[in-house]
Amino acid sequence: MSSEIKRLQTGEPENLTERFASRAAHMKASEIRSLFAVASRPDIVSLAGGMPNLSALPMEMMASVVQKLILENGQEALQYGSGQGHPKLREQICDVMALEGIRAHPDDVIVTTGSQQALDLISRIFIDPGDVVLVEAPSYVGALGTFSQYEAQVVHVAMDQDGLIPDALRQAITSTRAAGRHIKFLYLIPNYQNPAGVLLPADRRTEILEICRSAEIFVIEDNPYGLLGFDRPAPNAMRAEDSENVIYLGSFSKTIAPGFRVGWALVPPALKEKLVIASESSILCPSNFSQLSISSYLSDQPWRDQIASFCELYRTRRDAMLEAMEQHFPKEASWTNPEGGFYVWVTLPPEIDTKAMVPAAIVAKVAYVPGTAFYADGFGSWSMRLSYCYPSPERIRDGIKSLGGVIKKEMERRSIG
């Protein structure tokens, strides 16, 4: 019986597992993605996804930017472009990075389809199956998925309220190499980290850079939230201190809009050619239309004022979440106090399984991401990430009240407190 006849008769697709490459076994949907179908329901207060809130972005202004671009430069905007990215935008990206102390040349900037593509390209270039990647504990779920697909072994490095702990990094390097394993790079998000929301102080940045230089380990500095500080600027980027050993990833998704899918990598000159070749083989070239839309916006609009508007919007939502948590969460819970970005990290008593608690939360009309999503080894079952960036303050308060009730009921069921 042919597979097509079998499919028509049984309604089931042919099992293609044996046809897949071995790396396909490492491709798994994230726990965040699996929540989206439920969390997107209008009756659910979603504290799960990290979607930027575009209500502060004037759509009339964006429409005028795009209209002007098409009318005055449509032939170029709708055409193929350079594999490295548009020269003018790369110059403007250098101006944006200068706000965080980075002195860069446009030739060392590679425009990508969001910073996620840059992370994929770097992984493709560096990682052989079995290589070790050092990451924060917890870490960005999108990075963990990329490293898994390239068959890396992820080693988590402990964090505290000030981010990655330098002594823990030293210990991780020593123990990993003692086991005969090969470390390719350290990946971290120093500013308002996803998922923990913490900010790495300047002295730790310097110490971590010194550790990695001494150990001959590249640092991948992922920085989508760096300009979204609420009360004071973040310390200078790590790339500002070390231009030879740091690969810097940036994005306009949080400071303008994610729909353009424009990010970049700033790389040491010795790595540029490999990264451009990898990008060309993946997408040929990044979207000229998206790049020139961003470039026109940066040229003609008060983009720093717009970022300030986003910061105020997120600050208001952060405050609503923290105030509601103080009011409705049990005393046994603890959480981070982010100075910027999108996220709060919550730690509950170790008896609580936040993944198992998700169905009860959905019944209570609130969604969050369990902590296990942010570890490669299943750790973090008593933690959760809460995102304040998208819902209104009123919805955040309602969601936290409902979630607090769910947590208290689970604690009562387990006789905690």
N, C-alpha and C positions, 0 to 999 in steps of 0.2 A: 504494500500500500504506500503510495507516495505521501510525502509529508503534507502536501497541499490537500489531498483527499482526506488524510487523517485530521487535519485542522478543520476542514469543513464539516466532517462527520462528528467530531468530538467537541469542537469549539475551543480546543486548546492549541496554543502555538507549539511548534516543534521545540524541543529542548536543545538549545544551541550551546550549552555549556562546553561541550567537548570541542567546539570550533573556536572558542575564544582563545586569545593569547593568555599566557599565564598571569600577566599583570592585571588582567581584568578581574581576577579574584580579589584584588585589593581595592576595587572601585565599589564603594558603599555609600548610600545616601546618608547624610548627616542627620543627627537627631533634630536639628533645627528645621531642616527641610521637611522632615516627616511631620512636624507640628504645624506647618504653614496652612495646610488644608483646613485644619480646625481653627487655628488662631486667626485666620482671615475672616471668619464669620463675624458679621456686624454685632452680634450679641455678646461676643467674647471680648474682654479687655485684654489685648495682647501686650504683655510685657516681655515677649519672646524675641521678636525680630529686631534687628538693628537698622531699620529703614530711616534714612534722614527725613526730617519733617520739612517739606517744601512750602509750607504755608507762609513762611517768611520770604520766599523768593517771588518777586512780582512777575507774574506770567505775561503781563503786557510788555514789560521790559524785555523778557526773553524772546517774545514773539517779534519784537522790533529788531533785536539783534540778528535773529535767524532770517527775517525778511530782508534786511539790509545786506546780509551776506549773500543770499541767493541772487538778489537783484544786481549787486555790484561785483560779485566774484563767484557766481554760480558755476562757471565753467571749471574753475579749479576745485571748488568745494565738492563737486560731485564726480571728480575724477580720481583715478588711482594716485597714490602719493609715495613718498619715500618710506622705505622699510624702517628707517630709524625714527621717522617722525618729521613733522613740518619744522623747518628751521626757525621760523618766527616763534612758534609755540615753545620750542626748546629754549630759546632766549628768555621768554617770559617765565618759563618754569624756573630758570635760574634766579630770576627776580623774586619769585615766590619763596624759594628755598633760602634766599638771603635773609628773610625775616627770622630764620632760626639759626643764623650765623654761618651758613654754608656759602663758601666761595667756590663756584663751579663754572666750568666752560660748557657751552651748549653742545660741543662735540662729544661730551661724555654722558649726555642725556639720551635715553632711548625711550620713546613714547610707546606705551603698551595699551592693550584693551583692558583698562582697569589695572590696578596693581596686582590683582590676582593672576593675570597672565604673566606679569614679571616674575612672580613667585614660581609659577610653573616652569618658565624658561630657565630660571636659575637652577631649579631642581633637576631639570633635564640635563643641563650642562655638567652639574657637579656630582649627582648621586648615582652610584652603582648599587645594585641590590645588596643589602646587608650593611651599607654604610650607616653611620650614626649621625643624627642631627640632634643638637642640643636645643631645647625649647624651655620656655617658662612653664611653671606648674601653678595654674592652668594656662592654656594657650589657645590662640585663635583656631576655631574649628576648620576654617578653610585651609589654613596652612597644614594642619594635621592630615586632612584628606589628601592634599597634594603630596606630602611626604610619603604617605602610605601607598599612593598609586605608583610612585617610583621605587617602592620596596625598601625604603629607608627604615632603620630602627630608631625610634624616637626615645630619647632619654630626657625626662623632665628634670628641671633644676628648680629647687625650692624658691619661693617668694615669701615676702612678708608685706606689711603695709607700705613699704617703700620700694616694692618691686623685687627684681632678681637679686639674690643674696650672693655677693662675690665669693665668700668662702664656700658656699654650696656649689658654685661654678667650678672652683678649683678642685673640689672633691669629685665632682662628676667627671671632669677631664682625667684626673688621676685614675679613678676606678675603671673608667671606660677603656683607657689605654692599657691598664694592667690586665684587662680581660682580652687584650689582643684585637680590639675593635678600632675601626678607623673613623675618626670624627671629621666631617666635612665642613660644618659651619654651625654657628650659634644663631638662632632666629629669635628675635625679641621685638616687642612693641613697647618702647620706653615711655610713650606719652599716653596717659589715660587708657591704660591697657585694655584690650578686649581678650578676656571677659571681666577682669577684676577691677578695672577703672583706676588703677594705681599709677602714680607718677614717679619715675625713676629719678632720684636727685642727681645733681651734677657730679658730686664726688664719687658716687657709685658708677656713673657712666665712665669716668676716667679710669677707675680701677678695673672695670670689666674690659675696657679697651686694652689696658696694659696686660691683663691676663691672656686675652686672645692673641695679641701680638706675640707675646712670649711663647705661646703654645702653637703659633702658626695656624690659627683657626680664623677663617673669615667671620665677620659679623654681618648679618642681614638685619638692617634696621628698617622695620616696617612702621610708617608714620602717617597713617590717614587722619589722625585726630589732633596733631600737634598744634594747630592754630585755633583749636576749640577750647582753650582755657577760659575759665569763668572769672577768676579774680586776679590772676597774674599770669604772665607768659610762662610757658614751659622753659626749662633750661635749653641751651643750645643743643641742636641735634648732635648725635654722636659722630656723624659724618663731618661736622664742622671741626672736630678735633683730630680726626684720622681719615685722610683721603685715600690711603693706600689699602687699608684692610677692611673698610666698611662699604658694603653695597646698600645704598639707600633706596627705599621704595616709597613713592608718594602717589597721591590720588586726588582728583577733583570731586570724587563722589560725595564726600562729606562737606566740602566747602562751597560747592556749586550745585551739582546734581548728579546722581548716579546713572541716570539714563543716557548720558553721553558716553559712558564707559571709557574715560580717558584717565590713564595713570602713567607712571613713568618709573624708570630705574636710573639712578645715577651710579655709574660704575667706575672703578679704576680703569685707566686707559687700556691696560693689558687684557681686560675682559670684554671690551666693547665689541670687537669683531665677532666673537663667538655668540654673544647675545643677539646681535643684529641678524646673524645667519639663522639662529634658532627661531627668531621672531618671523623672519621672512618665510621660513619653511612651514610655520604654523598658520599665519594669517595673510601672508604676502606683504601687507602694509596695514597700519591702523587707519581707521576711518578719517579721510580728509574732512568730511563734513563735520564730524564731531570735533576734530582738532581745531578747525577754523572757527567753529561756533564758540568754543572756549577762548580761542585767541581774540576774537572780536569782543567778547564779553570783558576780557581782561584789559583790552585797549580802550574801550569806550565807556565802561561802567565803573562805579565806585565799589569795587569788589571787596576792599577792606571793610568798608561800612557794612556790606552785606554779610561778611563773616561775623562782624560784631552783632548783627541782628540775630544770626543763628545762635551765637553764644548766649545772648539774653534769653532766647526762646528755650534753649536747653537748660540753662540755669534755673529758670522758673519751674520746669518739669522735674529737674533733680531735687529742688527744694520740696516740691509737693510729695515726691516719693519718700524722701528721708523723713519728713514730718509725719507722714502716714505710717511709716514703718515704726517709728517711735511710739505711736499711739496704738497700733494694732498687732504688732508682732510680739511673740512671747519673749520674756527676758532672757531665755536661754539662747536666743538667736543673736548673731553678730553680723556686721556687714561693713563694707568699705565705704568711705566718704569721698567720692570722686571730686576732683577739682576741675574736671572738664570731661569732654567726651560723652559717651552714651550709656554707661553701664554701672550697675551696682552688683557686687558679688556677696552673696549671703551664705553664711555657714550656720548649719543647724546641728543639734546633737547627733552624734554618729549613728544612733539607732534609726534615724529617719532616712528613708530611701526616697529621694526626690523624684526619681524616675517612676517608681511605683505610685507616687502620689499624684502624678499628672492627671489621670482620669478623674480623680476627685476634684481637682482644681478646675478642670473643664466643666464639670457639672456645676461648679460654683461660678462659672462664667469668667474665668481668668486663665491666662496661659503664661508659662515661663519656660526657660530652658534648663533641664537638669544638668548638674555639674559634670556628670560623666561624659557629656558631649565634648568637653574641653581637655580631656586626657586621652592619651593613646592606649592606656592600659586599664581602662575601666574604673580608675580611681575617682574620687570626688562625689560619691553617691549621696552624701549628706549636704551637698552644696547646690546652689542654683544661681543662674545669671538673670538679673532683671534689667530690662531696657526701658529707659524713660524718654527716649528721643521722640517717639511718634504720638502716643495718646495725649489728649488734653490733660491739664492738671486735674480736672474733675474726674475724668475717667481713671487716671492713675490712682487717685485716692480711693475710688470705688474698688478698683482691682486689688489694691493692697489690703483693703479691709476684708475683701472676700478671701484673699490668699492667707491672711493672718488667721482667719477662722478655720481654714483647711489645715493649716499647720498645727494649730492648737488642738483640733480634734484628733489629728494623727498622734500628737504627743500624749493626749489623754488615753488613746487606744493602747499606746505602748507604756503607759504609766510613767511618763517622763515629767519632771517638774513637781 
